[in-house]
Amino acid sequence: MEVRCPTCGEENPGGHRYCDICGATLDEESSGFPVGGTAAGGGREGLFARSLRHDLADYFRKVLDKGLVWYTPYPHWRWTGSFLREWTLRNWWELIAVLLLTIAGAFLRVYRLESLPAGFHGDEAWTGIEGLRILEEGWIGPYTSSALGQLTGPFYVTALTIRLLDASIFAVRLSIGLFGIATIPAAHLLLRVGFGRWVALFGTTALTVSYWHVHFSRLGFGVAPLAFASTVAAAGLLWAMRSLDAGPHQERRGNLWSWVVAGGLLGLVPYTYFAFPTFLGAVGAAIVIFLLLQSDPLRRKLQPLLPLAAGALITAGPVLLFAIRSPEVYFGRMNEKTVFAFHEYVNAEGMAEKAGFLAGRVWESYMLLVSNPRLDGVVGIGGAGALDPGMASLAYVGLIVSIRKWRSPPHLLAALVVVAALSGLVFTDPSAGSMRRSITAIPWVFGLAGVAAATISQFAKRHGGRWGQAAAVSSLLLVLMGSSLWNLNYYFNQLPNSPTFRWTFADDYLEALEAAHSFEEPGTIYYYSGRRRFGYETIQFLYPDSRGVDRSREYGVFDLERLDRGPVTYVLEGSYMEEVDRIMELYPGGELIVDEGEQPVYAIYHVKE
C-alpha cells in the first residue's frame, strides 16, 4: 500500500513503519492519506478520519506550543512605604489625571440627579423600598421577588444612603451612582494592567463622558453595579494571570492568593443584575484558553483553579444556595424573555422566515455600538447607538486587533467579553433592553477604542515618522473631544426631549403627589389616573403613610362622591381633570391647585372637614 507521510507529505511506497524521507512514524494511527489500495482493518474512510484527527491534533499542539504573549510588563508591586512613595512620585501625573476624571465623572453622575431623569420609575422606587426593608430586617437574602425578581446586592448600599440621608429620590439614585463613579478608577486599573498607560487614559476618558454609562449611573437600577462588579473582577483576574506568568526573562511568581481574590470578586458579580451570565461565560472561556496556553505540566496548569474556586465559593455561597434550592425562581427571571417567545419570531411563517429574523437580530446586536433601533420603555432610551460614531468605529477596529492578538490575555478577555455581551442579545427578547443586557461590555469597548488608537498611532509612526505619528495622535484627540461633546449634548439636551424618555420618566404624577401632600392634613386621597394605581411603587416609597383609594375607571370604581367624613384630596390626572368643575360644584369652598404648565396635566382639589 502506498501512503503519504502526514508530516512531510512525501509518498512512501515501501510499506515501512517510518517515512523514508523524514523518519516520521507511519503506523496505523498516523499512516497518512492513501495513494492507492485499502488499509487493512479500516478502509479509505478510516485512514482519512485518523489522518484528520492527527492533523487537527498536530495543529492545536503547534498553536498551544506558541504560548502566551504579554504586551505589558509584569507589575512588580510591593506593599512597602518606600516602594509606594517611589511609585507615586513616578506616576504622579497619571494619578492626578485619574483623580480629575473621577471628579468629572462624579459631577456628571450627580448633577441634577433628582430631576434628570425627571420622573421616578416604579422599578427605581422598588430599590428604595427594598433599602428600607433592609434597614428594618437586616439581611434579606441575595434575591427578592419585587419588580418581577431582582438580585439584592446594590440594595444594601441603598439602605446605607437612605440611612445617611433620607428616603428620597436622591438617596436611591446616589446609591447606584456611587457604583458608576467607582467604575471610572476601576476601569483605569483594568485597562492599565491589560494594555498600558495610554490605552487606559484614552479608554477611561471615553468612559467618563459616555452617555451609556452616565444614564445607567443615574438610575436606581442594578445595571451600573454590574458594570462596576465585572470591571473589578476582570481587573483582579488579569492581575492574577499576570502574576502567574511573569514572562521568560523574569522570575515566575505564582501568587495563588491573587487567584483567591480574583475568585472572590467574580463571586460578587451574580449579586448585581441578571445580565451577568454572558460575562461569566466569557471569563470561563478566557481562563480555559489561558491555562491551555501555559507551557507548564497539566498539574501545575490546574493549580490556580482551586484558589479561584475557593474565593468564588466564599462570596457567591448565598446566591448559589438560593439558586440550588429555588432554581425555578432564580433562573425563571433570566429565562423569562427569550427571542423564541417574541411575537416576531413566533408569528414568522416557516423556518426560512424565522432564520431571517434571527439573522436580523445578529445584525442588530453587533451593530449596537452605532445603532439601537429598539426603544426601551423601561429606561427611556433607543435609536442612538451605545457609542458615538467615532468611538464606535475605533471600538470595532480594536475588536479586530484584539482577535488577532488573542494570545495576549487582556486582548483575549476583551474580545470574549464584548462578543459574549453582544451575542447574548441575539437570544433575548428584543424589547427587553439591549443596552441594559450588554452592560458588561463596559469598560471593554472603551478599552478596545484605546487599543485601536494605539495601533493607529504606532502604524503612523512606522510609516510616517514623528510627523505622521503627531498627525495621527492629533486626529485621535479630535475624535475623543468630539465624542465627549456628542455624548454630553445628547444626554443632557437631546435625550430628555425624546418621546420615549418623556413617556418613561413622566414627572406630572410626582408634582401632583407633592401638591396633594402639601396640605397640613391631606386626609384620604381619591386618585384618578388612567396610567397608575394609587399603590404604585413610587407612592409607596415616597409617601408610605399616605391613605388613598383608586377612583378611576381603569383601576377602581369611578365616582365623584365624597365617602370619608374627614378631609379628602382629589388628585386628577390627564383626562380626569375635566371632572374638577363637577367636584367643586358638589363640594364648594375647597382649595384648588392646577398644574402651571402650558398644557396642564393634573388638578388637585382639597376639601376640609
Steps between C-alpha positions, in 0.01 A plus 500: 500500500628843409446768766586868529690612809285739711813687611691573180236404243727267299380163365634184667435197276721258691250419773756584771403613850701822472504763227785451253551876478456652847480197725154574640295204629268341244312258724125444483429799720686743272530334163413804289275527195491185284617534142352169387347181640335457839637470848439186694239543772371849409474585132549834334250675732674373813836618378356843414332538839815398687710732289257787557511444875876490486521820298261684732686380808828604341356842412369569850825376651695746287255777593528430871877462486533866397375594848386834643599850393499793742536853366524660843776449758451295810373720789770467764277624781615508864303628797785694657518866583810569291357320196166685524675839530725424206211372289285804585776745406561315176130497400372816669363663185310184404347481848392863474346432158300206638392709798381782274314255278332350807396843626365595157318166478352553845369840398337361185338220701371718787414831329120552515470140609156544653351669194676331207339266417201705605269225623564219743449159345315228690800267477718773650249537781528125565871555564410751769229274646745210526756733656247595768424132555868430556515775761210333681584131454875486433607223261223429249689244292655521153168515312165673534180444306426874466484646148466149350813389685825681580848427637544691822870590513462871416207538741730475800683811380161665447414423862820679604429815297142513629631463854750782450267728302128423489245301302520712187554478128849642545599237755384212280669624186816598685538144628522379140699803387775411747556178306516699178753743645715219639503333158720780362816429707422127484492517120832683496654228717366228273617665179834602657581143600383364167607754240725761656480865599388669177227254411375524859484881496331507159242237593430644845444848356251360249322307775477806724287693251314204348125566505449121511673475835390841630133415446508169684705658778214746557224237524402301806553164325766235556646546151788733590603278796543211254734712287703584812512146637601348166769767452656438841478123457667516158777720641560248779505213252749670268722579796489135606579383147794738478634388836489139383682574176781746563662459160807316374758745641345549843462289805175308494274603786214262546315716750200277563351748747429730207286220355305478826432873476404471133259219583349700783441797271344278235270357767356847563386548140182283530362730771451796266289459183372207298714580195809350666502146343657617173785660694568191711484283189760718327720494810476121518605466136790742553627304801490172308692644205747671734579176680529305173754749370710460812814294436490326838403139568129433537513476879661841531261646245203398710654626823337850489151358455468387861565843660287662229208271578552542876481879474190483281324256734568718802330807354243336272391240758162657592392559141611150398298346783195699398538395136531134603202510734274710276622459141158574352495835678861601442534388139141582414581870477791439263289271282194722519551681171672313222504576129315174433195633684509840329199566278706569187664158529184316603295650217767438235383251236738213443858439603639725228316804636597412857862463392478837327368658818787350703749621240354847542543471874867411449546812288314721750696360794844545348413846371388612847802725539385721211124439485229387740166497314310327783351751745521408868196626691651396833802730486383744232774457240527366146583617152857616555773241537680428825797707379542801277605418141868587546550301817294209365720483189811483717342234720423276202856543371632421847287185509661380177847579636426314825374194315826495303694531829298232677812348659518809720269436801374863516417504129344155527284598797394828337394329179318217680308729738385738225407221259316313776311814610386570144431134421277470804268760349424269208313256725315748721173678439584804281265714710679410824770767474814443296709762675412361841580140414834585337624717787789259573663626179588807710787589531636261238360685199682814610814296557466361148470855369824576681663192349399622154634847577836355612516280189429795269765709677761227468413442135533871428838511671635205301389640166504874558760557767455751779288733290273217393453394860431858607231531235344169606501592870347841422224334300432251778479780755247674276297178490513482879399865535219458250382192686488693827298785350260265322431291812447796729274679255301187426437406861435840656328670204360262239403187693281669767283643221451171317146350512617169649694673776214735590247216500718276718596771748183707510521739794139618513393244758795593723395863495137401557591286802720773642217751464248258655724451804574871537186546711538481876253211509440353151272230644388226265618541143255416221725405213384535139764384250477296183863390524569414865341361810529676830708203614766586241848431639603865477215599733581212736859619535461877510173512698477170691257641759261650246142367489335477162255315279478454123192671356588476130314288248816304422595395852200559722131596502452844352309731728537862608308468825684576821500182710709609799398742774847634555699712254540357151721596207397432141799431274399506133745426220464522123145485368359479854583868546171574325316380812643766728216748426234243599689424822520870587122530445435201725735618776557877479745682720797269436850590391600451136851444359546468123816410310667822384634355175394619155288183473392417857505127574366487857261674735478474879190587700515486879184489710534562872276375781 
